[in-house]
Amino acid sequence: MSASRIDHVSGRGIPLRGHDIDTDRIIPARYLKAISFEGLENHVFADDRSDPAHPFNQPQFQGASVLLVNRNFGCGSSREHAPQALQRWGINAVVGEVFSEIFFGNSVQLGLPCLTVSHDDVERLMAAVEADPATVIDVDVVGLRVRSGGMTAAATMPPAAHEALTTGLWDGTGLLLADFDQVRALAESLPYVTGRW
Amino acid sequence: MGKTLLQKVWDAHTVRRLPTGQTQLFIGLHLIHEVTSPQAFDMIRARGWRVAFPNRTFATVDHIVPTANRARPFLDTMAEAMMSSLERNVAEYGIPLYNIGSEHQGIVHVIGPELGLTQPGMTIACGDSHTSTHGAFGAVAFGIGTTQVRDVLASQCLALEPLKVRRIDVTGRLAPGVYAKDVILEIIRRLGVKGGAGYAYEYAGSVVEGMSMDERLTICNMSVEGAARVGYVNPDETTFQYLEGRSFAPQGGDFDKAKQYWRSLASDGNAVYDDRVVIDGDALEPTVTWGINPGQSVGVSGKLPDPRDLPADDRAGVEEALQFMAFQGGGPIAGTKIDVAFIGSCTNSRLSDLREAARVVRGHHIAAHVKGLVVPGSEGVRRAAEREGLHEIFRDAGFEWRGAGCSMCLAMNPDRLEGRQVCASSSNRNFKGRQGSPTGRTLLMSPAMVAAAAVAGEVVDVRRHLSQEVTA
């Protein structure tokens, strides 16, 4: 099975300042009460948005597709509803200082690249977007670079995630099923599976 | 060169190296619940896949179930729809379900150990970040998202990158009134809420070795709050004694052979770690969170940080937390008035947690302005507690005694904070809005500390109650 390659994302940015923004804030638990992911975009940052100044409330950031964040973004609960809600809202790439591992992994599986850049570069990108919300941010997933105006920021991403996104292997169940005989053989080698201690 | 438990278990479960460079890891036990599985079942159905190993998959209901009126259909129609969805899915694919009404229903991370499903040397996955709990048995247990739940349903495997291992030795002995919860809160405070990124935490040292399985489960449970996706304790006699005779544990002669195998999985004495940390257990005191992440905590005799004393980079986070909590920087945490006391959650809802809390409230009544809630982690824990009369102690003290579920830890059921209420909570997350009110406030602490706060109506040092108990 194949998914599309995520080589490149380009669009306006939306700055979301603050460290340790957890998945309960991205999508509060009461919106997990559903049997599909549809409509989650309507509740992204539902509680934080009671503040009219929240970036997701600002008219100038509507239609933005590159989310700019600080440290430990997406910590807390493993709910995939968090990247689902962001992606359904229109976010196609996240650029930040540090990502929580589970959030990062969930995002990769949805084809939502999360690129790590330095604190100073995040600061510069946020400042540029805040000064002019029409600023286009160009996320080169293949070359691991984030460009905006005159600046270019070097980005990093764990090699496996990079490989998965840029080769279109990010939606990976097919890979795991490709050699199922090997899976069966492995299971047969485990005493707690076979009951042969 | 020796190996860690993580390396041994990883190697034993490696199917192959994937073209992405990741490891295809076989998952020995897949636990599912009503919140993160419905979409995963829809995905496999849409692609015409089957559940690869239905006999390695177990389901229960915990997140949304009411703990008071548990009659079906639930009054909350969406909760009822999620229940029906899970029931349809497990029936279609032949997966055992510990449903509401079953004597084994409960929080997924409580029933796994209780039933003996969780065993040393297993790989375990569940669509819940607190799956790290199961590491208490020397298992390697991952919290996963819904698309990964789909992967495990379809293939019984995950695509993962290897983890580094940080050994955390907790030395000395805990003083009376200091619990496993205080140890893990201190670890997170010291190493930070993002300090564990890329690591599995191996907990050891005299304090951890002397702990019961319940206590080890509490520690491993909150590994993820320190950004360590996996936390574990090497299996030992305490582990084996706990497992012996449990429904899914090996029986008779097999159990002795299993013990041999489990022992061989413990980290070797000469194993090499990527990092080592030592925590002085003698120095710990009961700990309480004052902020909006689990790393923002202080000893009960301590004071909140004053943002003016902090480096610029840390100031904003502390100011944001103090503002949300409406607390004064530099002030004491003791004496903070509470409105709600919640004893429960996958962190602290096991029998020994309830016993310690009951010890504190016995013969007392909770303060008139406090609403108190005790939610056992499983129906098994509830029955065991009732056999000991703990429910009477809690009820006499003014607590409500409920059925098993996640309840007010994340407020997906009717149990939730209202408005600006302050909750003394034995749960694991004090994030903004976590307990159901966008402006509600959470103070994390041990169950005994919650009990003491409920009686006093404010945060107090549980050691005071316990010393009175000795003299009484």
Interface residues (C-beta under 8 A of the other chain):
Chain A: M1 G18 H19 D20 D22 D24 R25 P28 A29 R30 L32 K33 A34 I35 S36 F37 A46 D47 D48 S50 R71 N72 C75 G76 S77 S78 R79 E80 H81 P83 V98 S100 E101 I102 G105 N106 Q109 L110 P158 P159 A160 A161 E163 A164 T167 L169 D171 G172 T173 L175 L176 L177 D179 F180 Q182 V183 L186 A187 S189 L190 P191 Y192 V193 G195 W197
Chain B: A12 H13 T14 V15 R16 L18 P19 T20 G21 Q22 Q24 F26 G28 V35 T36 P38 Q39 D42 R47 W49 A52 F53 R56 H63 I64 D76 M78 A79 A81 M82 S85 Q119 G121 M122 G127 D128 S129 T131 G143 I144 G145 T146 T147 Q148 R150 D151 A154 S155 Q156 C157 L158 A159 E161 V193 K194 A197 G198 V224 E225 A227 R229 P250 D254 K257 A258 Y261 N293 A316 G317 E320 L410 A411 M412 R429 F431 K432 G433 R434 G436 P438
